[in-house]
Amino acid sequence: MGRLFAISLEGNIYSCKHCKTHLALVDDILSKSFHSRHGKAYLFHNVVNVTLGEKEERIMITGLHTVADIFCVSCGSMVGWRYEAAQEKSQKYKEGKFILERFQILGPDGSNYSIALEAQIGGSDADDA
């Protein structure tokens, strides 16, 4: 496989909950108002230390999007997705942006996110496929 070079971020960061690899800076959050099948999800301008999966079309509440799942470069866990293309004009701002699913990452203070709490709330704002 070769040697793994992971980028180490400075400041308040989100990291993979499985291996603690740095994924994104708090300053790169664009929105905390997204939801996935598993609960809360955050939209980021930039993430690091991920690999892209295959592009696929996904029907979401906000319309049809072309997305690619993103995986932690260190442990291979699926941590979210990248918006490759949006069909609806009002959704074009998402293109090239990243979603990190909150239950897959550790917060800046090392906190874990509980899926059980989100399951009681129910619903999905961004992903229903």
DSSP file (Angstrom, degrees, kcal/mol; ACC not computed):
  #  RESIDUE AA STRUCTURE BP1 BP2  ACC     N-H-->O    O-->H-N    N-H-->O    O-->H-N    TCO  KAPPA ALPHA  PHI   PSI    X-CA   Y-CA   Z-CA
    1    1 A M              0   0    0      0, 0.0     2,-0.1     0, 0.0     0, 0.0   0.000 360.0 360.0 360.0 -32.6    0.0    0.0    0.0
    2    2 A G        -     0   0    0      2,-0.1     2,-0.3     0, 0.0     0, 0.0  -0.352 360.0 -37.3  96.9 177.4    2.8    2.4    0.7
    3    3 A R        -     0   0    0     -2,-0.1     2,-0.5     1,-0.0     0, 0.0  -0.589  56.1-132.4 -82.4 138.5    3.4    5.0    3.3
    4    4 A L        -     0   0    0     -2,-0.3     2,-0.6    70,-0.0    -2,-0.1  -0.788  15.5-165.4 -93.9 126.7    0.4    7.0    4.5
    5    5 A F        -     0   0    0     -2,-0.5     2,-0.4     2,-0.0    44,-0.1  -0.930  10.4-173.8-112.9 108.2    0.8   10.8    4.7
    6    6 A A        -     0   0    0     -2,-0.6     2,-0.4    42,-0.0    -2,-0.0  -0.821  24.4-121.9-102.8 141.5   -2.0   12.4    6.7
    7    7 A I        -     0   0    0     -2,-0.4     2,-0.6    15,-0.2    15,-0.2  -0.652  20.7-146.3 -80.4 132.9   -2.4   16.1    7.0
    8    8 A S        -     0   0    0     -2,-0.4     2,-0.2    13,-0.1    13,-0.0  -0.899  14.5-149.8-102.2 123.5   -2.4   17.4   10.6
    9    9 A L        -     0   0    0     -2,-0.6     2,-0.4     2,-0.1     4,-0.1  -0.619   3.5-137.8 -94.3 151.8   -4.6   20.4   11.2
   10   10 A E        +     0   0    0     -2,-0.2     2,-0.2     2,-0.1    -1,-0.0  -0.854  63.9  13.6-106.0 142.5   -4.0   23.2   13.7
   11   11 A G  S    S-     0   0    0     -2,-0.4     2,-0.6    14,-0.1    -2,-0.1  -0.644 113.6  -2.9 101.5-155.6   -6.8   24.6   15.9
   12   12 A N  S    S+     0   0    0     -2,-0.2    14,-2.5    97,-0.0    15,-0.4  -0.673  79.3 176.1 -80.2 119.4  -10.3   23.4   16.5
   13   13 A I  E     -A   25   0A   0     -2,-0.6     2,-0.4    95,-0.3    12,-0.2  -0.842  34.5-136.8-127.8 157.0  -10.8   20.3   14.4
   14   14 A Y  E     -A   24   0A   0     10,-3.0     9,-2.8    -2,-0.3    10,-1.8  -0.917  33.7-174.8-104.3 141.3  -13.3   17.5   13.6
   15   15 A S  E     -AB  22 106A   0     91,-1.6    91,-3.3    -2,-0.4     7,-0.2  -0.896  34.5 -81.7-136.2 163.9  -11.7   14.1   13.4
   16   16 A C  E  >  - B   0 105A   0      5,-2.5     4,-2.1    -2,-0.3    89,-0.2  -0.451  33.2-144.2 -64.0 131.1  -12.6   10.5   12.5
   17   17 A K  T  4 S+     0   0    0     87,-2.1    -1,-0.2     1,-0.2    88,-0.1   0.715  95.9  52.2 -72.7 -18.5  -14.2    8.8   15.5
   18   18 A H  T  4 S+     0   0    0     86,-0.4    -1,-0.2     3,-0.1    87,-0.1   0.849 132.5   4.3 -85.5 -36.6  -12.6    5.5   14.7
   19   19 A C  T  4 S-     0   0    0      2,-0.1    -2,-0.2    -3,-0.0    -1,-0.1   0.415  90.3-121.1-132.0  -1.6   -9.0    6.5   14.4
   20   20 A K     <  +     0   0    0     -4,-2.1     2,-0.2     1,-0.2    -3,-0.1   0.652  51.6 161.2  67.0  18.3   -8.9   10.2   15.3
   21   21 A T        -     0   0    0      1,-0.1    -5,-2.5    -6,-0.1    -1,-0.2  -0.516  48.1-105.7 -66.8 135.2   -7.4   11.3   11.9
   22   22 A H  E     +A   15   0A   0    -15,-0.2    -7,-0.2    -7,-0.2   -15,-0.2  -0.387  46.4 166.3 -64.2 137.3   -8.0   15.0   11.4
   23   23 A L  E     -     0   0A   0     -9,-2.8    25,-2.9     1,-0.4     2,-0.3   0.688  53.5  -6.9-122.1 -38.6  -10.8   15.7    8.8
   24   24 A A  E     -A   14   0A   0    -10,-1.8   -10,-3.0    23,-0.2    -1,-0.4  -0.997  57.2-113.0-161.6 156.8  -11.8   19.4    9.0
   25   25 A L  E >   -A   13   0A   0     21,-0.3     3,-1.6    -2,-0.3   -12,-0.2  -0.715  26.1-127.5 -92.1 145.5  -11.5   22.7   10.8
   26   26 A V  G >  S+     0   0    0    -14,-2.5     3,-1.8    -2,-0.3    -1,-0.1   0.874 110.5  63.5 -55.2 -38.2  -14.4   24.3   12.6
   27   27 A D  G 3  S+     0   0    0    -15,-0.4    -1,-0.3     1,-0.3   -14,-0.1   0.667  94.0  61.7 -63.8 -16.9  -13.7   27.4   10.6
   28   28 A D  G <  S+     0   0    0     -3,-1.6    17,-2.9    18,-0.1     2,-0.3   0.401  74.4 117.6 -92.1   3.3  -14.6   25.5    7.4
   29   29 A I  E <   +C   44   0B   0     -3,-1.8    15,-0.3    15,-0.2     3,-0.1  -0.563  35.0 176.8 -71.8 128.8  -18.2   24.8    8.4
   30   30 A L  E     -     0   0B   0     13,-3.5     2,-0.3     1,-0.4    14,-0.2   0.732  68.3  -0.3 -97.9 -32.9  -20.7   26.4    6.1
   31   31 A S  E     -C   43   0B   0     12,-1.5    12,-2.7     1,-0.1    -1,-0.4  -0.975  37.9-167.0-159.4 142.7  -23.8   24.9    7.8
   32   32 A K  E    S+     0   0B   0     -2,-0.3     9,-0.2    10,-0.2    10,-0.1   0.136  75.6  92.8-108.2  15.1  -24.9   22.7   10.7
   33   33 A S  E     +     0   0B   0      7,-0.1     2,-0.2    10,-0.1     9,-0.1   0.206  60.1 105.5 -96.9  14.6  -28.5   22.4    9.3
   34   34 A F  E     -C   41   0B   0      7,-1.2     7,-2.4    -3,-0.2     2,-0.3  -0.615  47.9-163.7 -96.8 156.2  -28.1   19.3    7.3
   35   35 A H  E     -C   40   0B   0      5,-0.3    91,-0.7    -2,-0.2    92,-0.3  -0.972   4.2-172.0-134.9 151.3  -29.3   15.8    8.1
   36   36 A S  E >   -C   39   0B   0      3,-3.3     3,-1.3    -2,-0.3    89,-0.1  -0.641  50.8 -81.1-125.2-174.2  -28.5   12.3    6.7
   37   37 A R  T 3  S+     0   0    0      1,-0.2     3,-0.1    -2,-0.2    86,-0.1   0.778 130.9  46.4 -59.3 -25.3  -30.0    8.9    7.2
   38   38 A H  T 3  S-     0   0    0      1,-0.3     2,-0.4     2,-0.1    -1,-0.2   0.315 121.0 -92.7-105.6   7.6  -28.0    8.7   10.5
   39   39 A G  E <  S+C   36   0B   0     -3,-1.3    -3,-3.3    84,-0.1    -1,-0.3  -0.915  82.4  20.9 123.5-148.4  -28.8   12.1   12.0
   40   40 A K  E     -C   35   0B   0     -2,-0.4    62,-2.0    -5,-0.2    63,-0.5  -0.186  56.7-176.7 -62.4 149.7  -27.1   15.5   11.9
   41   41 A A  E     -CD  34 101B   0     -7,-2.4    -7,-1.2    60,-0.3     2,-0.4  -0.990  14.5-142.1-146.7 145.5  -24.6   16.3    9.2
   42   42 A Y  E     - D   0 100B   0     58,-2.5    58,-2.3    -2,-0.3     2,-0.5  -0.891  11.6-134.7-113.2 140.0  -22.4   19.4    8.7
   43   43 A L  E     -CD  31  99B   0    -12,-2.7   -13,-3.5    -2,-0.4   -12,-1.5  -0.825  27.6-168.7 -92.3 125.3  -21.6   21.1    5.3
   44   44 A F  E     -CD  29  98B   0     54,-3.6    54,-2.5    -2,-0.5   -15,-0.2  -0.881  28.9-146.1-117.2 146.2  -17.9   22.0    5.0
   45   45 A H  S    S+     0   0    0    -17,-2.9     2,-0.3    -2,-0.3    -1,-0.1   0.854  89.4   8.1 -71.0 -37.6  -16.1   24.1    2.5
   46   46 A N        -     0   0    0    -18,-0.3   -21,-0.3   -21,-0.2     2,-0.3  -0.999  60.5-177.9-148.1 143.8  -13.0   21.8    2.7
   47   47 A V        -     0   0    0     -2,-0.3     2,-0.3    -3,-0.1   -23,-0.2  -0.945  12.0-155.2-134.4 160.5  -12.0   18.5    4.3
   48   48 A V        +     0   0    0    -25,-2.9    25,-0.1    -2,-0.3     3,-0.1  -0.821  64.5  37.4-128.5 168.0   -8.7   16.6    4.4
   49   49 A N  S    S+     0   0    0     -2,-0.3    24,-2.7     1,-0.2    25,-0.4   0.846  86.2 118.3  59.7  39.7   -7.5   13.1    4.8
   50   50 A V  E     -E   72   0B   0     22,-0.2     2,-0.3    -3,-0.2    22,-0.2  -0.935  51.8-145.1-129.7 156.6  -10.3   11.5    2.8
   51   51 A T  E     -E   71   0B   0     20,-2.3    20,-2.4    -2,-0.3     2,-0.4  -0.904  23.5-121.2-115.4 151.3  -10.6    9.4   -0.4
   52   52 A L  E     -E   70   0B   0     -2,-0.3    18,-0.2    18,-0.2    17,-0.1  -0.738  20.1-151.9 -94.8 137.6  -13.5    9.7   -2.8
   53   53 A G  E     -     0   0B   0     16,-3.1     2,-0.1    -2,-0.4    -1,-0.1  -0.119  46.0 -53.8 -86.0-167.5  -15.7    6.8   -3.7
   54   54 A E  E     -     0   0B   0      1,-0.1    15,-0.6    14,-0.1    -1,-0.2  -0.418  58.7-110.4 -70.0 143.4  -17.6    6.3   -7.0
   55   55 A K  E     +E   68   0B   0     13,-0.2     2,-0.3    -2,-0.1    13,-0.2  -0.522  45.8 169.2 -71.5 141.6  -19.9    9.1   -8.2
   56   56 A E  E     -E   67   0B   0     11,-2.6    11,-2.9    -2,-0.2     2,-0.4  -0.992  36.5-111.2-151.0 154.2  -23.5    8.2   -8.1
   57   57 A E  E     -E   66   0B   0     -2,-0.3     2,-0.4     9,-0.2     9,-0.2  -0.736  35.8-174.4 -87.6 134.8  -26.9    9.9   -8.4
   58   58 A R  E     -E   65   0B   0      7,-3.2     7,-2.4    -2,-0.4     2,-0.6  -0.996  22.2-136.2-132.6 132.3  -28.9   10.2   -5.2
   59   59 A I  E     +E   64   0B   0     -2,-0.4    69,-0.5     5,-0.2     2,-0.3  -0.789  33.7 173.9 -87.6 121.0  -32.4   11.5   -4.7
   60   60 A M  E >   -E   63   0B   0      3,-2.4     3,-2.3    -2,-0.6    67,-0.2  -0.741  49.1 -97.3-120.1 169.5  -32.4   13.7   -1.7
   61   61 A I  T 3  S+     0   0    0      1,-0.3    65,-0.1    -2,-0.3    66,-0.1   0.839 125.8  52.2 -56.4 -33.0  -35.2   15.9   -0.2
   62   62 A T  T 3  S-     0   0    0     64,-0.4    -1,-0.3     1,-0.3     2,-0.2   0.341 124.3 -91.2 -88.4   7.7  -33.6   18.9   -2.0
   63   63 A G  E <   -E   60   0B   0     -3,-2.3    -3,-2.4    24,-0.1     2,-0.4  -0.671  66.0 -24.0 119.5-172.0  -33.6   17.2   -5.4
   64   64 A L  E     +E   59   0B   0     -5,-0.2    23,-2.1    -2,-0.2    24,-0.4  -0.638  61.0 176.6 -81.9 130.2  -31.3   15.0   -7.5
   65   65 A H  E     -EF  58  86B   0     -7,-2.4    -7,-3.2    -2,-0.4     2,-0.6  -0.964  30.8-133.8-131.9 148.8  -27.6   15.3   -6.8
   66   66 A T  E     +EF  57  85B   0     19,-3.0    18,-2.9    -2,-0.3    19,-2.0  -0.931  42.3 169.3 -97.2 122.7  -24.5   13.6   -8.0
   67   67 A V  E     -EF  56  83B   0    -11,-2.9   -11,-2.6    -2,-0.6     2,-0.4  -0.864  30.3-150.3-132.0 162.8  -22.4   12.7   -5.0
   68   68 A A  E     -EF  55  82B   0     14,-1.9    14,-2.6    -2,-0.3   -13,-0.2  -0.985  26.7-123.7-133.7 124.7  -19.3   10.6   -4.0
   69   69 A D  E     - F   0  81B   0    -15,-0.6   -16,-3.1    -2,-0.4     2,-0.4  -0.317  25.6-139.6 -61.4 149.2  -19.0    9.1   -0.6
   70   70 A I  E     -EF  52  80B   0     10,-2.3     9,-2.4   -18,-0.2    10,-1.2  -0.930  14.8-162.3-117.2 142.9  -15.9   10.1    1.3
   71   71 A F  E     -EF  51  78B   0    -20,-2.4   -20,-2.3    -2,-0.4     7,-0.2  -0.935  29.7-101.5-126.0 142.0  -13.8    7.7    3.4
   72   72 A C  E  >  -E   50   0B   0      5,-2.9     4,-1.8    -2,-0.4   -22,-0.2  -0.413  27.6-141.4 -59.7 130.8  -11.2    8.3    6.1
   73   73 A V  T  4 S+     0   0    0    -24,-2.7    -1,-0.2     1,-0.2   -23,-0.1   0.757  96.1  46.9 -68.9 -24.1   -7.8    7.8    4.5
   74   74 A S  T  4 S+     0   0    0    -25,-0.4    -1,-0.2     3,-0.1   -24,-0.1   0.924 130.7  11.1 -85.5 -47.9   -6.4    6.1    7.6
   75   75 A C  T  4 S-     0   0    0      2,-0.1    -2,-0.2   -54,-0.0    -1,-0.1   0.554  91.6-123.0-112.9 -10.0   -9.1    3.6    8.6
   76   76 A G     <  +     0   0    0     -4,-1.8    -3,-0.1     1,-0.3     2,-0.1   0.505  54.5 153.1  82.4   4.0  -11.4    3.5    5.6
   77   77 A S        -     0   0    0     -6,-0.1    -5,-2.9     1,-0.1     2,-0.5  -0.426  51.9-114.6 -67.4 140.2  -14.6    4.4    7.5
   78   78 A M  E     +F   71   0B   0     -7,-0.2    -7,-0.3     1,-0.2    -1,-0.1  -0.655  40.4 171.3 -74.3 123.8  -17.3    6.2    5.5
   79   79 A V  E     -     0   0B   0     -9,-2.4    22,-2.6    -2,-0.5     2,-0.3   0.499  54.4 -60.1-114.8  -8.0  -17.5    9.7    7.0
   80   80 A G  E     -FG  70 100B   0    -10,-1.2   -10,-2.3    20,-0.3     2,-0.3  -0.968  57.4 -85.2 164.2-147.5  -19.8   11.5    4.6
   81   81 A W  E     -FG  69  99B   0     18,-1.5    18,-3.4   -12,-0.3     2,-0.4  -0.975  18.9-125.8-153.2 164.9  -20.0   12.6    1.0
   82   82 A R  E     -FG  68  98B   0    -14,-2.6   -14,-1.9    -2,-0.3     2,-0.7  -0.955  25.4-127.0-114.6 134.8  -19.0   15.2   -1.5
   83   83 A Y  E     +F   67   0B   0     14,-2.5    13,-3.7    -2,-0.4    14,-0.3  -0.728  30.4 173.2 -79.7 117.3  -21.5   17.0   -3.7
   84   84 A E  E     -     0   0B   0    -18,-2.9     2,-0.3    -2,-0.7   -17,-0.2   0.837  65.4  -6.1 -91.4 -40.9  -20.3   16.7   -7.3
   85   85 A A  E     -F   66   0B   0    -19,-2.0   -19,-3.0    10,-0.1     2,-0.4  -0.991  55.2-153.4-155.6 148.2  -23.3   18.2   -9.1
   86   86 A A  E     -F   65   0B   0     -2,-0.3   -21,-0.2   -21,-0.2     6,-0.1  -0.980   6.7-156.2-123.2 138.6  -26.8   19.4   -8.3
   87   87 A Q  S    S+     0   0    0    -23,-2.1     2,-0.3    -2,-0.4    -1,-0.1   0.860  75.8  76.2 -80.8 -37.3  -29.6   19.5  -10.8
   88   88 A E  S >  S-     0   0    0    -24,-0.4     3,-1.7   -26,-0.2     4,-0.4  -0.591  78.0-137.8 -79.6 133.5  -31.7   22.2   -9.1
   89   89 A K  G >  S+     0   0    0     -2,-0.3     3,-1.3     1,-0.3     4,-0.2   0.867 104.0  57.7 -56.7 -38.9  -30.3   25.7   -9.7
   90   90 A S  G 3  S+     0   0    0      1,-0.2    -1,-0.3     2,-0.1     3,-0.2   0.632 106.1  50.9 -69.1 -12.5  -31.0   26.6   -6.0
   91   91 A Q  G X  S+     0   0    0     -3,-1.7     3,-2.0     1,-0.1     4,-0.3   0.399  76.2 100.6-104.6   0.4  -28.7   23.8   -4.9
   92   92 A K  G X   +     0   0    0     -3,-1.3     3,-1.6    -4,-0.4    -1,-0.1   0.753  67.2  74.3 -59.5 -25.7  -25.7   24.6   -7.1
   93   93 A Y  G 3  S+     0   0    0      1,-0.3    -1,-0.3    -3,-0.2    -2,-0.1   0.711  88.9  61.8 -61.7 -18.9  -24.0   26.2   -4.0
   94   94 A K  G X  S+     0   0    0     -3,-2.0     3,-2.6     2,-0.1   -11,-0.4   0.693  74.6 116.6 -79.8 -19.7  -23.3   22.6   -2.7
   95   95 A E  T <  S+     0   0    0     -3,-1.6   -11,-0.2    -4,-0.3     3,-0.1  -0.252  85.8   9.8 -58.4 130.7  -21.2   21.6   -5.6
   96   96 A G  T 3  S+     0   0    0    -13,-3.7    -1,-0.3     1,-0.3     2,-0.2   0.415 105.2 118.4  81.2  -1.7  -17.6   20.8   -4.5
   97   97 A K    <   -     0   0    0     -3,-2.6   -14,-2.5   -14,-0.3     2,-0.4  -0.529  56.6-129.0 -95.7 165.5  -18.6   21.0   -0.9
   98   98 A F  E     -DG  44  82B   0    -54,-2.5   -54,-3.6   -16,-0.2     2,-0.5  -0.889   6.6-151.9-119.9 142.9  -18.4   18.2    1.7
   99   99 A I  E     -DG  43  81B   0    -18,-3.4   -18,-1.5    -2,-0.4     2,-0.5  -0.957   9.3-166.3-107.5 129.5  -20.9   16.6    4.2
  100  100 A L  E     -DG  42  80B   0    -58,-2.3   -58,-2.5    -2,-0.5     2,-0.5  -0.980  22.0-131.0-111.1 126.1  -19.5   15.0    7.3
  101  101 A E  E >   -D   41   0B   0    -22,-2.6     3,-2.0    -2,-0.5     4,-0.4  -0.638  13.2-139.4 -77.6 125.5  -22.0   12.9    9.2
  102  102 A R  G >  S+     0   0    0    -62,-2.0     3,-1.1    -2,-0.5    11,-0.4   0.809  98.7  58.7 -59.4 -33.7  -21.9   14.0   12.8
  103  103 A F  G 3  S+     0   0    0    -63,-0.5    -1,-0.3     1,-0.2    10,-0.1   0.658 104.6  52.9 -72.3 -12.3  -22.1   10.4   14.2
  104  104 A Q  G <  S+     0   0    0     -3,-2.0   -87,-2.1   -25,-0.2   -86,-0.4   0.463 106.4  59.8 -97.7  -3.4  -18.9    9.5   12.3
  105  105 A I  E <  S-B   16   0A   0     -3,-1.1     8,-0.4    -4,-0.4     2,-0.4  -0.869  74.2-124.5-128.0 158.3  -16.7   12.3   13.7
  106  106 A L  E     -B   15   0A   0    -91,-3.3   -91,-1.6    -2,-0.3     6,-0.2  -0.805  33.4-121.6 -95.6 140.7  -15.4   13.6   17.0
  107  107 A G    >   -     0   0    0      4,-2.8     3,-2.5    -2,-0.4   -94,-0.1  -0.178  35.4 -90.8 -73.8 173.3  -16.1   17.2   17.8
  108  108 A P  T 3  S+     0   0    0      0, 0.0   -95,-0.3     0, 0.0    -1,-0.1   0.774 130.7  48.9 -57.0 -27.9  -13.4   19.8   18.5
  109  109 A D  T 3  S-     0   0    0    -97,-0.1   -95,-0.1     2,-0.1    -2,-0.0   0.312 125.6-101.9 -94.1   8.6  -13.6   18.9   22.2
  110  110 A G  S <  S+     0   0    0     -3,-2.5     2,-0.1     1,-0.3   -96,-0.0   0.525  71.5 154.0  85.4   6.3  -13.4   15.1   21.5
  111  111 A S        -     0   0    0     -5,-0.1    -4,-2.8     1,-0.1     2,-0.3  -0.379  36.2-140.2 -74.1 147.0  -17.1   14.6   22.0
  112  112 A N        -     0   0    0     -6,-0.2     2,-0.4    -2,-0.1    -6,-0.1  -0.705  16.2-125.1 -99.2 155.2  -19.0   11.9   20.3
  113  113 A Y        -     0   0    0     -8,-0.4     2,-0.5   -11,-0.4    -8,-0.0  -0.879  18.0-132.6-106.5 134.3  -22.5   12.3   18.8
  114  114 A S     >  -     0   0    0     -2,-0.4     4,-1.0     1,-0.2     3,-0.1  -0.739  11.9-166.1 -89.8 123.7  -25.3   10.1   19.9
  115  115 A I  H  > S+     0   0    0     -2,-0.5     4,-2.6     1,-0.2     5,-0.2   0.829  86.5  67.5 -72.4 -32.7  -27.5    8.6   17.1
  116  116 A A  H  > S+     0   0    0      1,-0.2     4,-1.3     2,-0.2    -1,-0.2   0.891  99.2  49.7 -56.8 -42.5  -30.1    7.6   19.7
  117  117 A L  H  > S+     0   0    0      1,-0.2     4,-0.9     2,-0.2     3,-0.4   0.924 112.8  46.3 -62.9 -45.0  -31.0   11.2   20.5
  118  118 A E  H  X S+     0   0    0     -4,-1.0     4,-2.4     1,-0.2     3,-0.4   0.849 105.9  60.0 -67.0 -34.6  -31.4   12.0   16.8
  119  119 A A  H  < S+     0   0    0     -4,-2.6    -1,-0.2     1,-0.2    -2,-0.2   0.823 100.7  55.6 -64.4 -30.4  -33.5    8.9   16.2
  120  120 A Q  H  < S+     0   0    0     -4,-1.3    -1,-0.2    -3,-0.4    -2,-0.2   0.832 109.6  46.6 -69.1 -31.5  -36.0   10.2   18.7
  121  121 A I  H  < S-     0   0    0     -4,-0.9    -2,-0.2    -3,-0.4    -1,-0.2   0.914  95.7-174.3 -76.4 -45.3  -36.3   13.4   16.7
  122  122 A G     <  +     0   0    0     -4,-2.4    -2,-0.1     1,-0.2    -3,-0.0   0.029  27.7  88.3  76.8 174.7  -36.6   11.7   13.3
  123  123 A G        -     0   0    0     -4,-0.1     2,-0.3     1,-0.1    -1,-0.2  -0.068  57.0-120.3  87.7 172.0  -36.7   13.1    9.8
  124  124 A S        -     0   0    0    -89,-0.1    -1,-0.1     1,-0.1   -87,-0.1  -0.889  16.2-174.8-157.1 120.6  -34.2   14.0    7.2
  125  125 A D  S    S+     0   0    0     -2,-0.3     3,-0.1   -89,-0.1   -89,-0.1   0.768  86.8  18.6 -87.9 -27.5  -33.5   17.4    5.7
  126  126 A A  S    S+     0   0    0    -91,-0.7     2,-0.4     1,-0.3   -64,-0.4   0.660 120.6  39.2-120.8 -19.3  -30.9   16.5    3.1
  127  127 A D        +     0   0    0    -92,-0.3    -1,-0.3   -67,-0.2   -67,-0.2  -0.939  39.5 153.0-144.0 115.3  -30.8   12.8    2.4
  128  128 A D              0   0    0    -69,-0.5   -68,-0.1    -2,-0.4    -1,-0.1   0.258 360.0 360.0-123.1  13.1  -33.7   10.4    2.1
  129  129 A A              0   0    0    -70,-0.1   -69,-0.1   -71,-0.0    -1,-0.1   0.430 360.0 360.0 -98.0 360.0  -32.2    7.8   -0.2
